Each structure stands twice: as structure tokens, then as C-alpha cells.
Amino acid sequence: MKRLLCLIMTLMLLPVVPALAEDNAAGALEWEELLTWANSYKARALKEQPLNDPTAPEAYSEDGYAFIYEFATLYMDRPEMTEDSVLKNLVIVSAEEEAPRGTKVDMFTSDVLAAYYNENENLAGDRGFAALYLSNTMPMGAMWGWVQRDGQRIMAIQYAVHDQLASGGDGYTDAGLLYTIQENMVAAIRAYGLDVVIDEADVLDNLSTVEDVMAQTAYTQVPVSYIGTDLTPFQESDLAFAGIDFLTLTPESAQAAFGAPREDQWMEDDTGEYIRAMEFAQCELTFVYDKNKENPALYAMSILADGIEGPRCVRIGDSFPSVLNRFRYNEGQYDDATMTEVLYGTAGSDTCGTAEYSEDGSATLRYTLRAASGQAVVLHMNFSYMSLNEIMLYFTH
């Protein structure tokens, strides 16, 4: 049990991307900075033998000829490592190596974002991308950065450099750094396009794509914290999500949002009223009707499949710490005997958050609120092996 509790506390303290970071005085990634760093790895490679055979057929790909070392994998233009060999791409996966700005593998996403210029601290964009900056000094060159994501799950951070070649008018670089992100931490760092040359039209096309992303602002990262007390409790505004409003949801508006139900069942209860269970592809809704099968009132909603973002954009498959760090916590006490914790408020009240833990790696988060209408609403989330597998919203009476 002690090992489990230590794991839980560690997970709870993991920092994630802050929604409102401090002012970032760092600069954008520059070509000379990138090239100097990449060439330092070529210098190291020239002094060592690779762990693989770069002349083997499997060593070649569109990235170049792979030279695998303990410190990095270098992709060259030929299967020989010489002073004249051209470095095309470079990948590091070791946490012992250091990339530009002191960034590393296993570093938190927030630390990477803080190392570079960022004029979009809350990552406004769409569900797929959020632009970080765009510096257009064409025809001299351009620099830009963006985040690639699947909703709240950041998958990559990319910083690109289009530097005009020294000869002038002969093209531009199309190089940069790509940080691969897994579970909010850097899994790999890639320097790409170190030998690539593109023309002005290609640069302008890239900049146009970034500008299109910058114009999208409807989707943002949810505020998160590893302090906990600086976040707001579960509140009524959280009940508007996925294009619906839980408080006013009707069978008709549900079908407009989720399409036709796969199953639509009616049951009569012992009072003569009717219960209607509507099953959609990614969620289930339960409505209560009067004795005339009229005046439907939503009772509960369950999200059982990935695809719908619930309150504060939680999704099936999210990790326990990533969900916990979106709601207020760290106010109450942990009860060792029952393995429960009061996150905020008073347990059992209409405004509180609680967590329950189990030795088998399962957990439950439960938040309650009293809406302006007087209705009490509960957000109940179940985790298996610290992965979210069920999201439930329901009214209490």
C-alpha cells in the first residue's frame, strides 16, 4: 500500500502545461544555433564507430544513411562518416543528451515551451494545432513554431527556420527542431532538414499555413496546475462541452449533436413514469418522462469511448494526473484508512471534490456543484490503472 501511495503522490505532483505561463523572454530558434548544435554531434561521430552497419540495406531510408551511436542517431548523405559527409537529420532519445536551450528527453512540455519564444501562452488554435510564433522577414527569411496536438494531448512541438542561403537568391533552409511528446514529456528530439533547400514560394506557402493556424482561436489548453489551490472548483460553466449544454440537453439536441442513437429503449418505473435510455456511438443518455411520455428531463450522461471531450476537455484514456490537475485540489486531508482524499470543500456537500484510491491501481474522482437552477450535479470519473475509462454526469435529488 505504501508503494501505491508513493506512486499516487508522485503522479499528483507532475507538472503539466500551464495555461497562463510567465512572460517568455526567450528568443526564436535560429539557423546558426541549430546548425552549431547538430554539427557538434557529427564531430563526436567522427571519433567513434557506429553501433550498426551504415552500408546495410536496412540502414537506408528517406532520412538518409543511419549511423547509430549511444548518444544519437545521425542520418548522412552517404554510408561513410567523413568530414565531407553531409548531416541530413539527427535524433536523440537519451535523457543524458542536451538539445538547444538546455532542452532534454524526459523534460516536461512546459519546460520546452518556456525555452523558446512564445506569444500564445494559452495555446489558442484548433484541436490539431496551435501556433506559437511567426517571424516573417522575407525575403531575408522567416521563423515559426507551433504545437501539434490531439485535443488536450500535445503530440509534438516544432520550431522551424527558413534562412536565406549566404549566396543570396539561391533558396532557403527548411530545417528545425521537432520534439516528440508522450504523456506530457519529451520522448525524442529531432533536428530535421539540415541539408534541405527550398525556394521562396515554398517558404511563403509554409508561412501561409502557419497564419491559417494563428487565425484559429476557438480551442485552447485547459488551465492546469500542480499546486492545485490556484484552480477553480468544478463549476456550472464546465457543463457546456462538446457543443452541448448538459443543463439544457434534450433528446432532440442530443441527436443533433451526436446523430441518431444506436439504441433507443423505453422502460416504465414503479411510479408510472418512463425512463428513456439513448445509446450513441460514444455516449449514453438517460431521460425521465412523465406518465404521458412527455416533458423529458435529463438524468444522466455517460461517456464510455474516446472522441467526446467532457468538462474541462477530459477524455477517455486521459491519465489520472492530467485530469486531477485540471480541477481544484490540495485543500483537504487524505484518510489512510479509507484511501480517500478531500480535494476541496466538505465531503458530501454540494460543492466539493473527492478522490478514492485502490491498491489495484484504480481510482475515482468525484466533483459536485449546485447550479443556479438549484439542481445538484455530479461529475464522476473512474480510472483503471490510472487511465480514465468512464465519465459520468448526473443530477442528484
The 8 nearest C-alpha neighbors of each residue, nearest first, counted from 0:
[[1, 3, 2, 358, 4, 5, 357, 359],
 [0, 2, 4, 3, 5, 6, 358, 7],
 [3, 1, 5, 0, 4, 6, 7, 358],
 [4, 2, 6, 0, 1, 5, 7, 358],
 [3, 5, 7, 1, 6, 2, 8, 0],
 [4, 6, 2, 8, 3, 7, 9, 1],
 [7, 5, 3, 9, 4, 8, 10, 2],
 [8, 6, 4, 10, 9, 5, 11, 3],
 [7, 9, 11, 5, 10, 6, 4, 12],
 [10, 8, 6, 12, 7, 11, 5, 13],
 [11, 9, 7, 13, 12, 8, 320, 6],
 [10, 12, 8, 320, 9, 13, 7, 225],
 [11, 13, 9, 10, 225, 14, 8, 320],
 [12, 14, 10, 11, 225, 15, 9, 320],
 [15, 13, 225, 12, 224, 16, 107, 109],
 [14, 16, 17, 109, 13, 183, 223, 224],
 [15, 17, 109, 108, 18, 223, 14, 183],
 [18, 16, 19, 20, 223, 15, 222, 224],
 [19, 17, 222, 121, 20, 223, 220, 16],
 [18, 20, 17, 120, 121, 21, 222, 16],
 [21, 19, 17, 120, 18, 22, 23, 121],
 [20, 22, 23, 19, 120, 113, 17, 24],
 [21, 23, 24, 20, 120, 117, 118, 19],
 [24, 22, 25, 116, 21, 117, 113, 115],
 [23, 25, 22, 26, 116, 115, 117, 113],
 [26, 24, 116, 115, 23, 114, 27, 113],
 [27, 25, 116, 115, 24, 28, 114, 117],
 [26, 28, 116, 115, 29, 25, 142, 143],
 [27, 29, 158, 26, 115, 30, 32, 160],
 [30, 28, 32, 31, 27, 33, 160, 142],
 [29, 31, 33, 32, 160, 34, 162, 28],
 [32, 30, 34, 33, 29, 35, 36, 28],
 [33, 31, 29, 35, 30, 34, 36, 28],
 [32, 34, 30, 36, 31, 35, 37, 29],
 [35, 33, 31, 37, 36, 32, 38, 30],
 [36, 34, 38, 32, 37, 33, 31, 39],
 [35, 37, 39, 33, 34, 38, 32, 99],
 [38, 36, 34, 39, 40, 35, 33, 41],
 [39, 37, 41, 40, 35, 36, 34, 42],
 [38, 40, 42, 36, 37, 41, 35, 43],
 [41, 39, 43, 38, 42, 37, 44, 36],
 [40, 42, 44, 38, 43, 39, 45, 37],
 [43, 41, 39, 40, 45, 44, 38, 46],
 [44, 42, 40, 41, 45, 46, 39, 47],
 [43, 45, 41, 47, 46, 42, 40, 48],
 [44, 46, 42, 43, 47, 41, 80, 81],
 [47, 45, 44, 43, 42, 48, 41, 80],
 [48, 46, 44, 45, 49, 43, 68, 50],
 [47, 49, 50, 46, 44, 68, 45, 51],
 [50, 48, 68, 67, 51, 66, 47, 52],
 [49, 51, 67, 68, 48, 52, 66, 69],
 [52, 50, 49, 67, 53, 66, 58, 68],
 [51, 53, 54, 55, 50, 58, 49, 66],
 [54, 52, 78, 58, 55, 66, 65, 64],
 [55, 53, 78, 52, 56, 58, 64, 59],
 [54, 56, 58, 57, 53, 52, 59, 51],
 [57, 55, 58, 59, 54, 53, 60, 52],
 [58, 56, 59, 55, 60, 53, 54, 65],
 [57, 59, 65, 53, 56, 55, 64, 54],
 [60, 58, 64, 57, 63, 56, 65, 61],
 [61, 59, 62, 63, 64, 58, 57, 65],
 [60, 62, 63, 59, 64, 74, 76, 65],
 [61, 63, 60, 74, 88, 87, 64, 59],
 [64, 62, 74, 75, 60, 61, 76, 59],
 [65, 63, 59, 75, 74, 78, 58, 77],
 [64, 66, 74, 58, 73, 53, 67, 63],
 [67, 65, 73, 72, 49, 53, 74, 68],
 [66, 68, 72, 49, 50, 51, 65, 71],
 [69, 67, 49, 71, 70, 50, 72, 66],
 [70, 68, 71, 67, 50, 72, 93, 49],
 [69, 71, 68, 93, 91, 96, 72, 92],
 [72, 70, 91, 68, 90, 69, 73, 67],
 [71, 73, 67, 90, 66, 68, 89, 91],
 [72, 74, 89, 66, 65, 88, 75, 71],
 [73, 75, 65, 63, 64, 88, 87, 89],
 [74, 76, 86, 64, 63, 87, 77, 85],
 [75, 77, 85, 63, 64, 84, 87, 86],
 [78, 76, 75, 79, 64, 84, 63, 80],
 [79, 77, 53, 54, 64, 80, 75, 76],
 [80, 78, 77, 81, 84, 53, 75, 54],
 [79, 81, 84, 45, 78, 82, 77, 75],
 [82, 80, 84, 83, 79, 45, 85, 41],
 [81, 83, 84, 80, 45, 85, 42, 41],
 [82, 84, 81, 85, 80, 79, 86, 77],
 [85, 83, 81, 82, 80, 76, 75, 77],
 [84, 86, 76, 75, 87, 83, 194, 77],
 [87, 85, 75, 88, 74, 84, 193, 76],
 [86, 88, 193, 194, 75, 74, 192, 85],
 [89, 87, 191, 74, 190, 86, 193, 73],
 [88, 90, 73, 190, 189, 72, 74, 191],
 [91, 89, 189, 72, 188, 71, 190, 73],
 [92, 90, 71, 188, 93, 187, 72, 189],
 [93, 91, 187, 104, 186, 94, 188, 90],
 [92, 94, 95, 96, 91, 104, 70, 71],
 [95, 93, 104, 96, 103, 105, 92, 97],
 [96, 94, 93, 97, 103, 104, 70, 92],
 [95, 97, 94, 93, 103, 98, 70, 91],
 [98, 96, 103, 101, 102, 95, 99, 94],
 [97, 99, 102, 101, 103, 100, 96, 36],
 [100, 98, 101, 102, 36, 97, 33, 32],
 [101, 99, 102, 114, 98, 115, 97, 111],
 [100, 102, 99, 97, 98, 103, 114, 111],
 [103, 101, 98, 100, 97, 99, 111, 106],
 [104, 102, 97, 106, 98, 94, 105, 96],
 [103, 105, 94, 185, 106, 186, 187, 92],
 [106, 104, 185, 184, 94, 186, 103, 107],
 [107, 105, 104, 185, 184, 103, 108, 110],
 [108, 106, 184, 109, 110, 183, 185, 105],
 [109, 107, 111, 110, 184, 183, 16, 112],
 [108, 110, 16, 112, 107, 111, 113, 15],
 [109, 111, 113, 107, 108, 112, 114, 106],
 [112, 110, 114, 108, 113, 109, 102, 107],
 [113, 111, 109, 114, 110, 115, 108, 117],
 [112, 114, 110, 111, 115, 109, 23, 116],
 [113, 115, 111, 112, 100, 25, 110, 116],
 [116, 114, 25, 26, 113, 27, 112, 117],
 [115, 117, 26, 25, 27, 23, 24, 118],
 [118, 116, 131, 119, 132, 115, 23, 120],
 [117, 119, 131, 132, 120, 116, 23, 130],
 [120, 118, 122, 131, 117, 121, 123, 130],
 [119, 121, 122, 19, 118, 20, 117, 18],
 [120, 122, 18, 123, 119, 220, 19, 219],
 [123, 121, 119, 219, 129, 120, 220, 124],
 [124, 122, 219, 216, 218, 121, 129, 119],
 [125, 123, 216, 129, 215, 218, 128, 217],
 [124, 126, 218, 127, 128, 215, 217, 129],
 [125, 127, 150, 149, 128, 218, 148, 124],
 [126, 128, 148, 125, 149, 147, 150, 129],
 [129, 127, 147, 146, 125, 148, 124, 126],
 [128, 130, 124, 146, 122, 145, 123, 212],
 [129, 131, 145, 213, 132, 212, 144, 146],
 [132, 130, 145, 117, 144, 119, 118, 129],
 [133, 131, 143, 144, 130, 118, 117, 134],
 [132, 134, 143, 142, 135, 144, 131, 209],
 [135, 133, 142, 141, 143, 136, 132, 27],
 [136, 134, 141, 137, 133, 142, 140, 206],
 [137, 135, 140, 141, 139, 138, 134, 142],
 [138, 136, 139, 140, 135, 141, 199, 203],
 [137, 139, 140, 136, 163, 199, 141, 135],
 [140, 138, 137, 136, 163, 162, 141, 135],
 [141, 139, 162, 137, 161, 136, 163, 138],
 [140, 142, 135, 161, 134, 136, 160, 137],
 [143, 141, 160, 134, 159, 133, 161, 135],
 [144, 142, 133, 132, 159, 158, 134, 160],
 [145, 143, 158, 131, 132, 157, 159, 130],
 [144, 146, 130, 131, 157, 129, 156, 147],
 [145, 147, 156, 129, 128, 155, 130, 148],
 [146, 148, 128, 155, 154, 127, 153, 156],
 [149, 147, 153, 127, 154, 152, 150, 128],
 [148, 150, 152, 127, 126, 151, 153, 154],
 [149, 151, 126, 152, 148, 127, 153, 312],
 [152, 150, 220, 149, 153, 148, 312, 221],
 [153, 151, 149, 150, 148, 154, 183, 182],
 [152, 154, 148, 155, 147, 151, 149, 180],
 [155, 153, 180, 148, 147, 179, 152, 181],
 [156, 154, 179, 147, 180, 178, 146, 153],
 [157, 155, 146, 178, 177, 145, 147, 179],
 [156, 158, 177, 144, 145, 176, 178, 146],
 [157, 159, 144, 176, 175, 143, 28, 177],
 [160, 158, 175, 143, 142, 174, 144, 157],
 [161, 159, 142, 174, 175, 162, 30, 173],
 [162, 160, 172, 141, 173, 140, 171, 142],
 [161, 163, 140, 172, 171, 160, 164, 141],
 [164, 162, 171, 140, 139, 170, 165, 167],
 [163, 165, 166, 171, 167, 170, 162, 169],
 [166, 164, 167, 163, 169, 168, 162, 170],
 [165, 167, 164, 169, 168, 163, 170, 171],
 [168, 166, 165, 169, 164, 163, 170, 139],
 [167, 169, 170, 166, 164, 163, 171, 165],
 [170, 168, 167, 164, 166, 171, 198, 163],
 [169, 171, 198, 197, 168, 196, 164, 163],
 [172, 170, 163, 162, 197, 196, 161, 164],
 [171, 173, 161, 196, 162, 174, 195, 197],
 [174, 172, 161, 192, 195, 160, 196, 171],
 [175, 173, 192, 193, 191, 160, 172, 159],
 [174, 176, 159, 158, 160, 191, 190, 177],
 [175, 177, 190, 158, 189, 157, 191, 178],
 [176, 178, 157, 189, 156, 188, 179, 190],
 [177, 179, 188, 156, 155, 187, 180, 157],
 [178, 180, 155, 187, 186, 185, 154, 177],
 [181, 179, 185, 154, 155, 184, 186, 183],
 [180, 182, 183, 184, 186, 185, 154, 179],
 [183, 181, 184, 180, 152, 318, 153, 185],
 [182, 184, 181, 108, 180, 107, 15, 153],
 [185, 183, 107, 105, 180, 181, 108, 106],
 [184, 186, 180, 105, 104, 106, 179, 187],
 [185, 187, 179, 180, 104, 181, 105, 184],
 [188, 186, 92, 179, 185, 104, 91, 178],
 [189, 187, 178, 91, 90, 177, 179, 92],
 [188, 190, 90, 177, 89, 176, 191, 178],
 [189, 191, 176, 89, 88, 175, 90, 177],
 [190, 192, 88, 174, 193, 175, 189, 176],
 [191, 193, 174, 195, 194, 173, 87, 88],
 [192, 194, 87, 174, 191, 195, 88, 86],
 [195, 193, 87, 192, 196, 86, 85, 172],
 [194, 196, 192, 173, 193, 172, 197, 174],
 [197, 195, 172, 171, 170, 173, 194, 198],
 [198, 196, 171, 170, 201, 172, 173, 195],
 [197, 199, 170, 201, 200, 171, 202, 196],
 [200, 198, 202, 201, 203, 170, 197, 171],
 [199, 201, 203, 202, 198, 204, 197, 205],
 [202, 200, 204, 199, 203, 198, 197, 205],
 [203, 201, 199, 205, 204, 200, 206, 198],
 [202, 204, 206, 200, 205, 201, 207, 199],
 [203, 205, 201, 207, 202, 206, 200, 208],
 [206, 204, 202, 208, 203, 207, 201, 209],
 [207, 205, 203, 209, 208, 204, 210, 202],
 [206, 208, 210, 204, 205, 209, 203, 211],
 [209, 207, 211, 205, 206, 210, 204, 212],
 [208, 210, 212, 206, 211, 207, 213, 205],
 [211, 209, 213, 207, 212, 208, 206, 214],
 [212, 210, 208, 214, 209, 213, 207, 215],
 [211, 213, 209, 210, 214, 215, 130, 124],
 [214, 212, 210, 215, 211, 130, 209, 124],
 [213, 215, 211, 212, 216, 210, 124, 209],
 [216, 214, 124, 212, 213, 125, 217, 211],
 [215, 217, 124, 123, 218, 214, 125, 219],
 [216, 218, 215, 124, 125, 219, 123, 126],
 [217, 219, 125, 124, 123, 216, 126, 220],
 [220, 218, 123, 122, 121, 124, 221, 217],
 [219, 221, 121, 122, 151, 18, 222, 218],
 [220, 222, 311, 223, 219, 18, 325, 312],
 [223, 221, 18, 325, 17, 220, 224, 19],
 [224, 222, 325, 324, 17, 18, 221, 15],
 [225, 223, 324, 226, 227, 17, 325, 14],
 [224, 226, 14, 227, 12, 324, 13, 11],
 [227, 225, 224, 228, 229, 329, 12, 328],
 [228, 226, 328, 327, 329, 229, 225, 224],
 [227, 229, 230, 327, 328, 226, 329, 330],
 [228, 230, 227, 226, 231, 327, 224, 328],
 [231, 229, 327, 228, 227, 326, 232, 224],
 [230, 232, 327, 326, 233, 229, 234, 228],
 [233, 231, 327, 326, 234, 230, 351, 352],
 [232, 234, 366, 326, 368, 231, 237, 367],
 [235, 233, 236, 237, 232, 368, 238, 231],
 [234, 236, 237, 238, 370, 233, 368, 369],
 [237, 235, 238, 234, 239, 233, 310, 240],
 [238, 236, 310, 235, 239, 234, 311, 233],
 [237, 239, 236, 245, 235, 244, 310, 240],
 [238, 240, 244, 237, 243, 236, 245, 242],
 [241, 239, 242, 243, 309, 310, 238, 244],
 [242, 240, 243, 308, 307, 309, 239, 256],
 [241, 243, 240, 256, 239, 244, 308, 257],
 [244, 242, 240, 241, 239, 245, 248, 256],
 [245, 243, 239, 246, 247, 248, 238, 240],
 [244, 246, 248, 238, 247, 239, 243, 240],
 [247, 245, 244, 248, 238, 297, 239, 370],
 [246, 248, 245, 244, 249, 297, 243, 296],
 [247, 249, 245, 244, 246, 252, 253, 297],
 [248, 250, 252, 251, 253, 247, 297, 295],
 [251, 249, 253, 252, 254, 248, 286, 295],
 [250, 252, 254, 249, 253, 255, 248, 256],
 [253, 251, 255, 249, 254, 250, 248, 256],
 [254, 252, 250, 256, 251, 255, 257, 249],
 [253, 255, 258, 257, 251, 256, 252, 259],
 [254, 256, 252, 253, 258, 257, 251, 259],
 [255, 257, 253, 254, 258, 252, 242, 243],
 [258, 256, 254, 253, 255, 279, 259, 260],
 [259, 257, 254, 255, 256, 260, 253, 279],
 [258, 260, 254, 261, 257, 279, 255, 262],
 [261, 259, 279, 262, 278, 277, 263, 258],
 [262, 260, 279, 278, 259, 280, 263, 277],
 [261, 263, 278, 260, 277, 264, 279, 276],
 [264, 262, 277, 276, 260, 278, 261, 265],
 [263, 265, 276, 275, 262, 277, 266, 274],
 [266, 264, 275, 274, 276, 273, 267, 263],
 [265, 267, 274, 273, 275, 268, 264, 276],
 [266, 268, 273, 272, 271, 274, 269, 265],
 [269, 267, 270, 271, 272, 273, 266, 274],
 [268, 270, 271, 267, 272, 273, 266, 274],
 [271, 269, 268, 272, 267, 290, 273, 289],
 [272, 270, 290, 269, 268, 267, 273, 289],
 [271, 273, 290, 289, 270, 268, 267, 288],
 [272, 274, 267, 288, 266, 287, 268, 289],
 [275, 273, 287, 266, 265, 286, 267, 288],
 [274, 276, 265, 286, 264, 285, 287, 277],
 [277, 275, 285, 264, 263, 284, 265, 278],
 [278, 276, 263, 284, 283, 262, 260, 285],
 [279, 277, 283, 262, 260, 261, 282, 263],
 [278, 280, 260, 282, 261, 281, 283, 277],
 [281, 279, 282, 278, 261, 260, 257, 304],
 [282, 280, 304, 279, 303, 302, 306, 307],
 [281, 283, 302, 279, 301, 303, 280, 278],
 [282, 284, 278, 301, 300, 277, 279, 302],
 [285, 283, 300, 277, 299, 276, 278, 301],
 [284, 286, 276, 299, 298, 275, 297, 277],
 [287, 285, 297, 275, 296, 298, 274, 295],
 [286, 288, 274, 296, 295, 273, 275, 297],
 [289, 287, 295, 273, 292, 293, 294, 272],
 [288, 290, 272, 292, 291, 293, 273, 294],
 [291, 289, 272, 292, 271, 273, 288, 293],
 [290, 292, 293, 289, 288, 272, 273, 294],
 [293, 291, 288, 289, 290, 273, 294, 272],
 [292, 294, 291, 288, 289, 295, 290, 287],
 [293, 295, 288, 289, 296, 292, 287, 291],
 [296, 294, 288, 287, 293, 286, 297, 249],
 [297, 295, 287, 286, 298, 294, 288, 249],
 [298, 296, 286, 299, 285, 287, 295, 248],
 [297, 299, 286, 285, 393, 394, 296, 287],
 [300, 298, 393, 285, 392, 284, 297, 394],
 [299, 301, 284, 392, 283, 391, 393, 285],
 [302, 300, 391, 283, 282, 390, 303, 392],
 [303, 301, 282, 390, 304, 389, 281, 391],
 [302, 304, 389, 282, 281, 301, 388, 390],
 [305, 303, 281, 315, 302, 306, 282, 307],
 [304, 306, 315, 307, 314, 316, 281, 303],
 [305, 307, 304, 308, 281, 314, 315, 302],
 [308, 306, 305, 309, 241, 314, 281, 302],
 [307, 309, 312, 314, 313, 241, 306, 310],
 [308, 310, 312, 313, 240, 307, 311, 314],
 [311, 309, 237, 312, 240, 238, 313, 308],
 [312, 310, 313, 221, 237, 309, 325, 308],
 [311, 313, 308, 309, 310, 314, 151, 221],
 [314, 312, 309, 308, 311, 310, 322, 317],
 [315, 313, 308, 317, 305, 316, 312, 309],
 [314, 316, 305, 387, 388, 317, 304, 389],
 [315, 317, 387, 386, 314, 388, 318, 305],
 [318, 316, 387, 315, 314, 386, 319, 321],
 [317, 319, 386, 321, 320, 385, 387, 316],
 [318, 320, 385, 322, 321, 386, 323, 317],
 [321, 319, 323, 11, 322, 10, 318, 324],
 [320, 322, 318, 324, 319, 323, 317, 325],
 [323, 321, 319, 320, 324, 325, 313, 318],
 [324, 322, 320, 325, 321, 326, 319, 11],
 [323, 325, 223, 224, 322, 321, 326, 320],
 [326, 324, 223, 323, 322, 222, 224, 321],
 [327, 325, 324, 232, 323, 230, 231, 328],
 [326, 328, 230, 232, 227, 231, 228, 343],
 [327, 329, 342, 227, 343, 330, 228, 326],
 [328, 330, 227, 342, 331, 228, 343, 226],
 [331, 329, 343, 342, 328, 228, 332, 341],
 [332, 330, 341, 342, 343, 329, 340, 333],
 [331, 333, 341, 340, 334, 330, 342, 329],
 [332, 334, 340, 339, 335, 341, 331, 338],
 [335, 333, 339, 338, 336, 337, 340, 332],
 [334, 336, 338, 337, 333, 339, 340, 4],
 [335, 337, 334, 338, 339, 333, 340, 0],
 [336, 338, 339, 335, 334, 355, 356, 340],
 [339, 337, 335, 356, 334, 336, 355, 340],
 [340, 338, 355, 334, 337, 354, 333, 356],
 [339, 341, 333, 354, 353, 332, 342, 334],
 [340, 342, 353, 331, 332, 343, 352, 346],
 [341, 343, 328, 352, 353, 331, 329, 330],
 [344, 342, 330, 352, 351, 328, 331, 341],
 [345, 343, 351, 350, 346, 352, 342, 341],
 [346, 344, 348, 351, 347, 343, 341, 350],
 [345, 347, 348, 351, 341, 344, 353, 352],
 [346, 348, 345, 349, 351, 350, 367, 344],
 [349, 347, 350, 346, 345, 351, 344, 367],
 [348, 350, 368, 367, 369, 351, 375, 347],
 [351, 349, 368, 367, 348, 344, 369, 352],
 [350, 352, 344, 343, 367, 345, 366, 346],
 [351, 353, 366, 342, 343, 365, 341, 367],
 [354, 352, 341, 342, 365, 340, 364, 366],
 [355, 353, 364, 340, 363, 339, 365, 341],
 [356, 354, 339, 363, 362, 338, 340, 364],
 [355, 357, 362, 338, 339, 361, 363, 354],
 [358, 356, 361, 359, 360, 362, 355, 338],
 [357, 359, 360, 0, 3, 356, 361, 4],
 [358, 360, 357, 361, 384, 383, 3, 356],
 [361, 359, 384, 358, 357, 385, 383, 362],
 [360, 362, 383, 384, 382, 357, 359, 385],
 [363, 361, 356, 382, 355, 357, 381, 360],
 [362, 364, 381, 355, 354, 380, 382, 365],
 [363, 365, 354, 380, 353, 379, 355, 381],
 [364, 366, 379, 353, 352, 378, 354, 380],
 [365, 367, 352, 378, 377, 351, 233, 353],
 [368, 366, 377, 350, 349, 351, 376, 378],
 [367, 369, 350, 349, 376, 375, 234, 370],
 [368, 370, 375, 349, 374, 373, 376, 371],
 [369, 371, 372, 373, 374, 235, 375, 368],
 [370, 372, 373, 369, 374, 235, 375, 368],
 [373, 371, 370, 374, 369, 375, 246, 235],
 [374, 372, 370, 371, 369, 375, 376, 368],
 [373, 375, 370, 372, 369, 376, 394, 371],
 [376, 374, 369, 395, 394, 368, 370, 373],
 [377, 375, 394, 368, 367, 393, 395, 374],
 [378, 376, 367, 393, 392, 366, 379, 394],
 [379, 377, 392, 366, 365, 391, 367, 380],
 [378, 380, 365, 391, 364, 390, 377, 392],
 [381, 379, 390, 364, 363, 389, 391, 365],
 [380, 382, 363, 389, 387, 388, 362, 364],
 [383, 381, 387, 386, 362, 385, 361, 388],
 [382, 384, 361, 385, 386, 360, 387, 388],
 [385, 383, 360, 361, 386, 382, 359, 362],
 [384, 386, 319, 383, 382, 318, 361, 360],
 [387, 385, 318, 382, 383, 316, 384, 317],
 [388, 386, 382, 316, 315, 317, 381, 389],
 [389, 387, 315, 382, 381, 316, 386, 383],
 [390, 388, 303, 381, 380, 387, 302, 315],
 [391, 389, 380, 302, 301, 379, 303, 381],
 [390, 392, 301, 379, 300, 378, 380, 302],
 [393, 391, 378, 300, 299, 377, 379, 301],
 [392, 394, 299, 377, 298, 376, 300, 391],
 [395, 393, 376, 375, 298, 377, 299, 396],
 [394, 396, 375, 376, 393, 377, 374, 298],
 [395, 394, 375, 374, 376, 393, 298, 373]]
